[in-house]
Amino acid sequence: MSRDITNQLQIAFSRADFWRKEQFVEYLKILENSIPESKKDWDEYAGERWGSILAAKKTVAYLNQEFPILLIQKELKTIGNSFKDLVVLTFSHNDIGEYSIDPILFEHWSQGRSKTGGLDAKDLSASDIWWATIL
């Protein structure tokens, strides 16, 4: 069953004015240093809106540059909880649909990419959200 994260996203969107790129970069580095044998993946020059943390070639966390949102693997929840100013959402596997988002909000946030990608706003994985909103 999918968890509706619409309200949590709206909270994060309302905090966008207080979220700075410098914080994003710092938090991405902290995540990388806190998760054993991990590395960050973020292409600033491509305009990517998410930075990812990979461990054992799997994405275990996604941090949004525009909004204070962290999607993190359940096993790493304690690390995510240390960031008090972030909206932290956990997932069991980055490719399993665990979330739902109001379809209008999701379409607006993804600038229409959610529709072109054929995503179901009522059954989204962490990687679906990342893909739809990365650019």
KOLTORSE-65143 format. One record per atom (N, C-alpha, C): x, y, z; residue in three letters. Coordinates in Angstrom, 1 decimal, always signed. Each point is the difference from the previous one (the first is absolute). Layout:
# residues N
PT       xx       yy       zz   residuo
PT        X        Y        Z       ALA
...
END
This chain:
# residues 135
PT       xx       yy       zz   residuo
PT     +0.8     -1.2     +0.0       MET
PT     -0.8     +1.2     +0.0       MET
PT     +0.9     +1.2     +0.0       MET
PT     -0.4     +1.0     -0.8       SER
PT     +0.8     +1.2     -0.2       SER
PT     -0.3     +1.0     +1.1       SER
PT     +1.0     +0.7     +0.5       ARG
PT     -0.1     +1.1     +1.0       ARG
PT     -0.2     +1.3     -0.8       ARG
PT     -1.0     +0.7     +0.4       ASP
PT     -0.3     +1.3     -0.6       ASP
PT     +1.0     +1.0     +0.6       ASP
PT     +0.9     +0.6     -0.8       ILE
PT     +1.0     +0.9     +0.5       ILE
PT     -0.3     +1.4     -0.5       ILE
PT     -1.2     +0.3     -0.5       THR
PT     -0.3     +1.3     -0.4       THR
PT     +0.2     +1.1     +1.0       THR
PT     -0.5     -0.2     +1.3       ASN
PT     +0.1     +1.0     +1.0       ASN
PT     +1.5     +0.2     +0.4       ASN
PT     +0.8     -1.1     +0.0       GLN
PT     +1.4     +0.2     +0.4       GLN
PT     +0.7     +0.8     -1.1       GLN
PT     -0.4     -0.2     -1.3       LEU
PT     +0.6     +0.7     -1.1       LEU
PT     -0.4     +1.5     +0.1       LEU
PT     -1.2     +0.3     +0.3       GLN
PT     -0.5     +1.3     +0.1       GLN
PT     +0.8     +0.8     +1.2       GLN
PT     +0.3     -0.7     +1.0       ILE
PT     +0.8     +0.6     +1.1       ILE
PT     +1.4     +0.3     -0.5       ILE
PT     +0.6     -0.9     -0.7       ALA
PT     +1.3     +0.2     -0.6       ALA
PT     +0.0     +1.2     -1.0       ALA
PT     -1.0     +0.0     -0.8       PHE
PT     -0.1     +1.1     -1.0       PHE
PT     -0.2     +1.4     +0.7       PHE
PT     -0.7     +0.0     +1.1       SER
PT     -0.2     +1.2     +0.8       SER
PT     +1.3     +0.5     +0.6       SER
PT     +1.0     -0.9     +0.2       ARG
PT     +1.3     +0.4     +0.6       ARG
PT     +1.1     +0.3     -1.0       ARG
PT     -0.4     +0.0     -1.3       ALA
PT     +1.0     +0.2     -1.0       ALA
PT     +0.8     +1.3     +0.1       ALA
PT     -0.6     +1.1     +0.5       ASP
PT     +0.7     +1.2     +0.2       ASP
PT     +1.1     +0.0     +1.0       ASP
PT     +0.0     -1.0     +0.9       PHE
PT     +1.0     -0.2     +1.0       PHE
PT     +1.0     -1.0     -0.3       PHE
PT     -0.1     -0.7     -1.1       TRP
PT     +0.8     -1.1     -0.5       TRP
PT     +1.0     +0.6     -1.0       TRP
PT     +1.3     -0.1     +0.3       ARG
PT     +1.0     +0.6     -0.8       ARG
PT     +0.9     -1.1     -0.7       ARG
PT     +0.6     +0.4     -1.1       LYS
PT     +0.8     -1.0     -0.7       LYS
PT     +1.2     -0.4     +0.9       LYS
PT     +0.5     +1.0     +0.8       GLU
PT     +1.2     -0.4     +0.9       GLU
PT     -0.4     -1.0     +1.0       GLU
PT     -1.3     +0.0     +0.5       GLN
PT     -0.4     -1.0     +0.9       GLN
PT     -0.1     -1.4     -0.7       GLN
PT     -0.6     +0.1     -1.2       PHE
PT     -0.1     -1.2     -0.8       PHE
PT     +1.4     -0.7     -0.2       PHE
PT     +1.0     +0.8     -0.4       VAL
PT     +1.3     -0.6     -0.3       VAL
PT     +0.6     -0.5     +1.3       VAL
PT     -0.2     +0.7     +1.1       GLU
PT     +0.5     -0.4     +1.3       GLU
PT     -0.7     -1.3     +0.4       GLU
PT     -1.3     -0.1     -0.1       TYR
PT     -0.7     -1.2     +0.4       TYR
PT     +0.3     -1.2     -0.9       TYR
PT     +0.2     +0.2     -1.2       LEU
PT     +0.4     -1.0     -0.9       LEU
PT     +1.4     -0.6     +0.4       LEU
PT     +0.9     +0.8     +0.4       LYS
PT     +1.3     -0.4     +0.4       LYS
PT     -0.1     -0.8     +1.4       LYS
PT     -0.9     +0.5     +0.9       ILE
PT     -0.2     -0.6     +1.2       ILE
PT     -0.6     -1.4     -0.2       ILE
PT     -0.9     -0.1     -0.9       LEU
PT     -0.6     -1.3     -0.3       LEU
PT     +1.0     -1.0     -0.5       LEU
PT     +0.8     +0.5     -1.0       GLU
PT     +1.1     -0.8     -0.6       GLU
PT     +1.0     -0.5     +1.1       GLU
PT     +0.3     +0.9     +1.0       ASN
PT     +0.9     -0.4     +1.0       ASN
PT     -0.6     -0.9     +1.1       ASN
PT     -1.3     +0.0     +0.1       SER
PT     -0.7     -0.7     +1.0       SER
PT     -0.4     -1.4     -0.4       SER
PT     +0.0     -0.3     -1.3       ILE
PT     -0.5     -1.3     -0.5       ILE
PT     +1.3     -0.7     -0.4       ILE
PT     +0.3     -1.1     +0.6       PRO
PT     +1.2     -0.8     -0.3       PRO
PT     +0.1     -0.3     -1.5       PRO
PT     +1.2     +0.2     -0.5       GLU
PT     +0.4     -0.4     -1.4       GLU
PT     -1.0     +0.6     -1.1       GLU
PT     -0.3     +1.2     +0.2       SER
PT     -1.0     +0.7     -0.9       SER
PT     +0.7     +1.1     -0.8       SER
PT     -0.6     +0.4     -1.0       LYS
PT     +0.5     +1.1     -0.8       LYS
PT     -1.2     +0.8     -0.5       LYS
PT     +0.2     +1.3     -0.1       LYS
PT     -1.1     +0.9     -0.5       LYS
PT     +0.0     +0.1     -1.5       LYS
PT     -1.2     +0.2     -0.5       ASP
PT     -0.2     +0.1     -1.4       ASP
PT     -0.9     +1.2     -0.3       ASP
PT     +0.6     +1.1     -0.5       TRP
PT     -0.8     +1.2     -0.3       TRP
PT     +0.8     +0.8     -1.1       TRP
PT     -0.7     +0.3     -1.0       ASP
PT     +0.5     +0.7     -1.1       ASP
PT     -0.5     +1.4     +0.0       ASP
PT     +0.7     +0.9     +0.7       GLU
PT     -0.5     +1.4     +0.2       GLU
PT     -0.1     +0.7     -1.4       GLU
PT     +1.0     -0.3     -0.9       TYR
PT     +0.0     +0.7     -1.2       TYR
PT     -1.1     -0.4     -1.0       TYR
PT     -0.6     -1.2     +0.2       ALA
PT     -1.1     -0.5     -0.8       ALA
PT     -1.3     +0.6     +0.5       ALA
PT     +0.0     +0.7     +1.1       GLY
PT     -1.2     +0.5     +0.6       GLY
PT     -0.8     -0.9     +0.8       GLY
PT     +0.7     -1.1     +0.5       GLU
PT     -0.8     -1.0     +0.7       GLU
PT     -0.5     +0.6     +1.4       GLU
PT     -1.2     -0.3     +0.3       ARG
PT     -0.7     +0.5     +1.2       ARG
PT     +0.2     -1.0     +1.2       ARG
PT     +0.5     -1.2     -0.3       TRP
PT     +0.2     -1.0     +1.1       TRP
PT     +1.5     -0.4     +0.0       TRP
PT     +0.5     -0.2     +1.2       GLY
PT     +1.2     -0.6     +0.2       GLY
PT     -0.3     -1.4     +0.6       GLY
PT     +0.8     -1.0     -0.4       SER
PT     -0.3     -1.4     +0.4       SER
PT     +1.2     -0.5     +0.8       SER
PT     -0.2     -0.9     +0.9       ILE
PT     +1.0     -0.7     +0.7       ILE
PT     -0.1     -1.5     -0.4       ILE
PT     +1.1     -0.5     -0.5       LEU
PT     +0.1     -1.4     -0.5       LEU
PT     +0.9     -0.8     +1.0       LEU
PT     -0.5     -1.2     +0.3       ALA
PT     +0.8     -1.0     +0.8       ALA
PT     -0.2     -1.3     -0.6       ALA
PT     +1.1     -0.7     -0.3       ALA
PT     +0.0     -1.3     -0.7       ALA
PT     -0.8     +0.1     -1.3       ALA
PT     +0.2     +1.1     -0.7       LYS
PT     -0.6     +0.2     -1.3       LYS
PT     -1.5     +0.2     +0.0       LYS
PT     -0.6     +0.2     +1.2       LYS
PT     -1.4     +0.2     +0.1       LYS
PT     -0.2     +1.4     +0.6       LYS
PT     -1.0     +0.7     -0.4       THR
PT     -0.4     +1.3     +0.5       THR
PT     -0.7     -0.2     +1.4       THR
PT     +0.6     +0.6     +1.0       VAL
PT     -0.6     -0.2     +1.4       VAL
PT     -0.6     +1.3     +0.5       VAL
PT     +0.3     +1.1     -0.7       ALA
PT     -0.6     +1.3     +0.5       ALA
PT     +0.0     +1.0     -1.2       ALA
PT     -1.0     +0.8     +0.0       TYR
PT     -0.2     +1.1     -0.9       TYR
PT     -0.2     +1.3     +0.8       TYR
PT     +0.7     +1.0     -0.3       LEU
PT     -0.1     +1.3     +0.6       LEU
PT     -0.4     +1.1     -1.0       LEU
PT     -1.1     +0.7     +0.2       ASN
PT     -0.4     +1.0     -1.0       ASN
PT     +0.7     +1.3     +0.2       ASN
PT     +0.4     +0.6     -1.0       GLN
PT     +0.7     +1.3     +0.0       GLN
PT     -1.0     +1.2     +0.2       GLN
PT     -1.1     -0.1     -0.6       GLU
PT     -1.0     +1.1     +0.1       GLU
PT     -0.8     +0.1     +1.3       GLU
PT     -0.3     -1.2     +0.5       PHE
PT     -0.9     -0.1     +1.2       PHE
PT     +0.6     -0.9     +1.0       PHE
PT     -0.2     +0.2     +1.3       PRO
PT     +0.7     -0.8     +1.0       PRO
PT     -0.7     -1.3     +0.2       PRO
PT     +0.3     -0.9     -1.0       ILE
PT     -0.6     -1.3     -0.1       ILE
PT     +1.1     -1.1     -0.1       ILE
PT     -0.1     -1.0     +0.9       LEU
PT     +1.0     -1.1     +0.0       LEU
PT     -0.8     -1.3     -0.1       LEU
PT     +0.2     -0.7     -1.1       LEU
PT     -0.5     -1.4     -0.1       LEU
PT     +1.1     -0.9     +0.4       LEU
PT     -0.2     -0.9     +0.9       ILE
PT     +1.1     -0.8     +0.5       ILE
PT     -0.5     -1.4     +0.4       ILE
PT     +0.9     -0.9     -0.3       GLN
PT     -0.3     -1.4     +0.3       GLN
PT     -0.3     -0.2     +1.5       GLN
PT     -1.0     -0.8     +0.3       LYS
PT     -0.5     -0.2     +1.4       LYS
PT     +1.1     -0.4     +0.9       LYS
PT     +0.9     -0.8     -0.4       GLU
PT     +1.1     -0.4     +0.9       GLU
PT     +0.9     +1.1     +0.4       GLU
PT     -0.1     +1.1     -0.7       LEU
PT     +0.9     +1.2     +0.3       LEU
PT     -0.8     +1.1     +0.6       LEU
PT     -1.2     -0.3     +0.4       LYS
PT     -0.9     +1.1     +0.6       LYS
PT     +0.6     +0.8     +1.1       LYS
PT     +0.8     -0.6     +0.9       THR
PT     +0.6     +0.7     +1.1       THR
PT     +0.9     +1.1     -0.6       THR
PT     +0.7     -0.2     -1.1       ILE
PT     +0.9     +1.0     -0.6       ILE
PT     -0.9     +1.1     -0.5       ILE
PT     -1.1     -0.3     -0.7       GLY
PT     -0.9     +1.0     -0.5       GLY
PT     -0.7     +0.8     +1.1       GLY
PT     -0.3     -0.6     +1.1       ASN
PT     -0.6     +0.7     +1.1       ASN
PT     +0.9     +1.0     +0.7       ASN
PT     +1.3     +0.0     -0.3       SER
PT     +0.9     +0.9     +0.6       SER
PT     -0.1     +1.4     -0.7       SER
PT     -0.7     +0.1     -1.1       PHE
PT     -0.2     +1.2     -0.8       PHE
PT     -1.4     +0.6     +0.4       PHE
PT     +0.0     +0.7     +1.0       LYS
PT     -1.3     +0.5     +0.5       LYS
PT     -0.8     +0.9     -0.9       LYS
PT     +0.7     +0.7     -0.9       ASP
PT     -0.7     +1.0     -0.9       ASP
PT     -0.4     -0.7     -1.3       ASP
PT     +0.2     -1.3     -0.2       LEU
PT     -0.5     -0.7     -1.2       LEU
PT     -1.3     -0.7     +0.2       LEU
PT     -0.7     -0.2     -1.0       VAL
PT     -1.1     -0.9     +0.0       VAL
PT     +0.6     -1.3     -0.5       VAL
PT     +0.0     -1.0     +0.9       VAL
PT     +0.6     -1.3     -0.2       VAL
PT     -1.0     -1.0     -0.3       VAL
PT     +0.1     -0.7     -1.2       LEU
PT     -0.9     -1.0     -0.4       LEU
PT     +0.8     -1.3     -0.2       LEU
PT     -0.4     -1.1     +0.6       THR
PT     +0.8     -1.2     -0.1       THR
PT     -0.6     -0.9     -1.1       THR
PT     +0.8     -0.9     -0.6       PHE
PT     -0.4     -1.0     -0.9       PHE
PT     +0.7     -1.3     +0.2       PHE
PT     -0.7     -1.1     -0.3       SER
PT     +0.7     -1.3     +0.2       SER
PT     +0.9     -0.4     -1.2       SER
PT     -0.4     +0.4     -1.2       HIS
PT     +0.8     -0.3     -1.2       HIS
PT     -0.3     +1.2     -0.9       HIS
PT     +1.0     +0.5     -0.7       ASN
PT     -0.3     +1.2     -0.8       ASN
PT     -0.8     -0.2     -1.2       ASN
PT     -0.3     -1.3     -0.4       ASP
PT     -0.8     -0.3     -1.2       ASP
PT     -1.3     -0.6     +0.3       ASP
PT     -0.4     +0.0     +1.3       ILE
PT     -1.3     -0.5     +0.4       ILE
PT     -1.0     +1.1     +0.3       ILE
PT     -1.2     +0.0     -0.6       GLY
PT     -0.9     +1.1     +0.2       GLY
PT     -0.5     +0.0     +1.4       GLY
PT     +0.3     +1.1     +0.7       GLU
PT     -0.4     +0.1     +1.5       GLU
PT     -0.7     +1.3     +0.3       GLU
PT     +0.0     +0.9     -1.0       TYR
PT     -0.6     +1.3     +0.3       TYR
PT     -1.1     +0.3     -1.0       TYR
PT     -0.9     +1.0     +0.5       SER
PT     -0.9     +0.6     -0.9       SER
PT     +0.0     +1.5     +0.2       SER
PT     -0.2     +0.7     -1.1       ILE
PT     +0.0     +1.5     +0.1       ILE
PT     -1.2     +0.5     -0.8       ILE
PT     -0.7     +1.0     +0.5       ASP
PT     -1.1     +0.6     -0.7       ASP
PT     +0.5     +0.2     -1.5       ASP
PT     -0.8     -0.5     -1.0       PRO
PT     +0.5     +0.0     -1.4       PRO
PT     +0.2     +1.4     -0.5       PRO
PT     -0.8     +1.0     +0.4       ILE
PT     +0.2     +1.4     -0.5       ILE
PT     +1.3     +0.5     +0.6       ILE
PT     +0.2     -0.2     +1.3       LEU
PT     +1.3     +0.5     +0.6       LEU
PT     +1.2     -0.7     -0.7       LEU
PT     -0.1     -1.3     -0.2       PHE
PT     +1.1     -0.7     -0.6       PHE
PT     +0.3     +0.5     -1.4       PHE
PT     -1.1     +0.2     -0.8       GLU
PT     +0.2     +0.5     -1.4       GLU
PT     +0.7     +1.4     +0.0       GLU
PT     -0.5     +0.8     +0.9       HIS
PT     +0.6     +1.4     +0.1       HIS
PT     +1.5     -0.1     +0.5       HIS
PT     +0.3     -0.8     +1.0       TRP
PT     +1.3     -0.1     +0.5       TRP
PT     +1.0     -0.6     -1.1       TRP
PT     -0.5     -1.0     -0.7       SER
PT     +0.8     -0.6     -1.1       SER
PT     +0.0     +0.7     -1.3       SER
PT     -0.8     +1.2     +0.0       GLN
PT     -0.1     +0.8     -1.2       GLN
PT     -0.5     -0.9     -1.2       GLN
PT     -0.9     -0.9     +0.3       GLY
PT     -0.6     -0.8     -1.1       GLY
PT     +0.7     -1.3     -0.3       GLY
PT     +1.2     -0.1     +0.6       ARG
PT     +0.8     -1.3     -0.3       ARG
PT     -0.7     -1.2     +0.5       ARG
PT     -0.8     +0.2     +1.1       SER
PT     -0.7     -1.2     +0.6       SER
PT     -0.9     -0.6     -1.0       SER
PT     -0.7     +0.8     -0.8       LYS
PT     -0.9     -0.5     -1.0       LYS
PT     +0.7     -0.6     -1.2       LYS
PT     +1.1     +0.6     -0.4       THR
PT     +0.7     -0.5     -1.2       THR
PT     +0.7     -1.3     +0.3       THR
PT     +0.3     -0.2     +1.3       GLY
PT     +0.7     -1.2     +0.4       GLY
PT     -1.0     -1.2     +0.4       GLY
PT     -1.3     +0.3     -0.1       GLY
PT     -1.0     -1.0     +0.2       GLY
PT     +0.0     -0.5     +1.5       GLY
PT     +0.3     +0.9     +0.9       LEU
PT     +0.1     -0.4     +1.4       LEU
PT     -1.4     +0.1     +0.6       LEU
PT     -0.3     -0.8     +1.0       ASP
PT     -1.2     +0.0     +0.7       ASP
PT     +0.2     +0.7     +1.3       ASP
PT     -0.6     +1.2     +0.2       ALA
PT     +0.2     +0.8     +1.2       ALA
PT     -0.4     -0.7     +1.3       ALA
PT     -0.8     -1.1     -0.1       LYS
PT     -0.5     -0.7     +1.1       LYS
PT     +0.9     -1.2     +0.4       LYS
PT     +1.1     -0.3     -0.8       ASP
PT     +0.9     -1.1     +0.2       ASP
PT     +1.4     +0.4     -0.5       ASP
PT     +0.7     +0.8     +0.8       LEU
PT     +1.3     +0.5     -0.4       LEU
PT     +1.1     -0.6     +0.9       LEU
PT     +1.1     -0.3     -0.7       SER
PT     +1.2     -0.4     +0.8       SER
PT     +0.9     +1.3     +0.2       SER
PT     +1.0     -0.2     +0.8       ALA
PT     +0.9     +1.2     +0.2       ALA
PT     +0.7     +0.3     -1.3       ALA
PT     +0.4     -1.0     -0.8       SER
PT     +0.6     +0.3     -1.3       SER
PT     -0.9     +0.6     -1.0       SER
PT     -1.4     -0.3     +0.1       ASP
PT     -0.9     +0.7     -0.9       ASP
PT     -0.1     +1.4     +0.3       ASP
PT     +0.0     +0.4     +1.3       ILE
PT     -0.1     +1.4     +0.4       ILE
PT     +1.3     +0.7     -0.5       ILE
PT     +1.1     -0.7     +0.3       TRP
PT     +1.3     +0.6     -0.5       TRP
PT     +0.0     +0.2     -1.5       TRP
PT     -0.4     -1.0     -0.7       TRP
PT     +0.0     +0.1     -1.5       TRP
PT     -0.9     +1.2     -0.5       TRP
PT     -1.2     +0.1     +0.6       ALA
PT     -0.9     +1.0     -0.5       ALA
PT     +0.4     +1.4     +0.4       ALA
PT     +0.8     +0.2     +1.0       THR
PT     +0.3     +1.3     +0.5       THR
PT     +1.5     +0.4     -0.1       THR
PT     +0.8     -0.9     -0.6       ILE
PT     +1.4     +0.3     +0.0       ILE
PT     +0.4     +1.2     -0.8       ILE
PT     -0.7     +0.3     -1.0       LEU
PT     +0.4     +1.2     -0.8       LEU
PT     -1.1     +1.1     +0.0       LEU
END
